[in-house]
Amino acid sequence: MPLDQATHLALLAEFPFEWNYIRSIVRVSLYVSLVAVTLSTLCSLPVALLIGFKQFRGKALVTSIINTGMGFPSVVVGLVVLFALSNEGPLGSFDLVFTPEAMIISQFVLATPVITGVSLAAVSSVEQNVRDAAYAMGGTRFDVALVTIKEARYGIATALLAGFGRAISEVGSVLIVGGNIAGADGESYTRTLTTAIQLEARQGRFETAMILGAILVVLVLLVNAIVVRLGSDDGGYR
């Protein structure tokens, strides 16, 4: 027999860790983090390859800026993104404040320096004679880039892991731009695993917080295993 709305809300208050609530939080977390990291990777890898291949004035300064961005305070990023998306900001017409898309933008800004910096280190570590051999065999710049990526793939996999870890473990910026919103029925709109853990712990629902924390750890370990397997020399079998 279906429950009426009042009964459902009462049960939700008594059992806030019901699976519908948890599933929606996991879904939002994965959606926001995976989209942000994918977009960041598409931007970061070309930049890392360009900086790694080219010699130009100010290269050390650009590298230093990227490395500085890896440790940029997340709450400052959240404030900047919030201002940009607010009604008074340059992107206010898109009405993105307190939406998953705003969280994606915030995580993109945080993950991009991490993926770029670690990828740049991996690309720069590839021996110059590898690139020279690719050129000598008639390879184009694109071919040389593919060879370099192949040689640096484990380091690039590490960059993706670092970027994903930075994104999915974020609290401050996504709380500012997302608002940690969930509906009356328990469906998450902008509530992620990290912001939900913070909320549940502050309200004394430690069992729910522990369940969400365990799920977060399992997700990170699962993504770690997948990326390391793809980036290893022998497909992960050692």
PEZIPE-V881244 format. One line per field, one symbol per residue. ss: DSSP state (@ for helix, = for strand, . for the rest). psi: psi as a letter, one per 30 degrees, with the letter a starting at -180 (. if undefined). burial: # if it has 16 or more other ideal C-beta (glycine too) atoms within 10 Angstrom, else .. A space follows every 10 residues. Layout:
ss->???
psi->???
burial->???
//
This chain:
ss->....@@@@@@ @@@@....@@ @@@@@@@@@@ @@@@@@@@@@ @@@@@@@@@@ @@@.....@@ @@@@@@@@@. ...@@@@@@@ @@@@@..... .@@@.....@ @@@@@@@@@@ @@@@@@@@@@ @@@@...@@@ @@@@@@.... @@@@@@@@@@ @.@@@@@@@@ @@@@@@@@.. .@@@@@@@.. .=.....=.. ..@@@@@@@@ @@...@@@@@ @@@@@@@@@@ @@@@@@@@@@ @.......
psi->kkkleeeeee eeeeifglfe eeeeeeeeee eeeeeeeeee efeeeeeeee eeekklkgee eeeeeeeeff gkkeeeeeee eeeefleflf gfffhfkhle eeeeeeeeee feeeeeeeee eeeffkkefe eeeeefggkl eeeeeeeeee egeeeeeeee eeeeeeefgk eeefeefefh kklfgfkkeg kleeeeeeee efggieeeee eeeeeeeeee eeeeeeeeee fleggfj.
burial->.......#.. .#...##... ##.###.##. .######.## #..##.###. ##........ ..#..##.## ...#..#### ##.##...#. .....##### ########## ########## ###..#.... #..#...... ...##.###. ##..###### ########.# ########## .#...###.# ########## ....#..##. ###.##..#. ..##..#... #.......
//
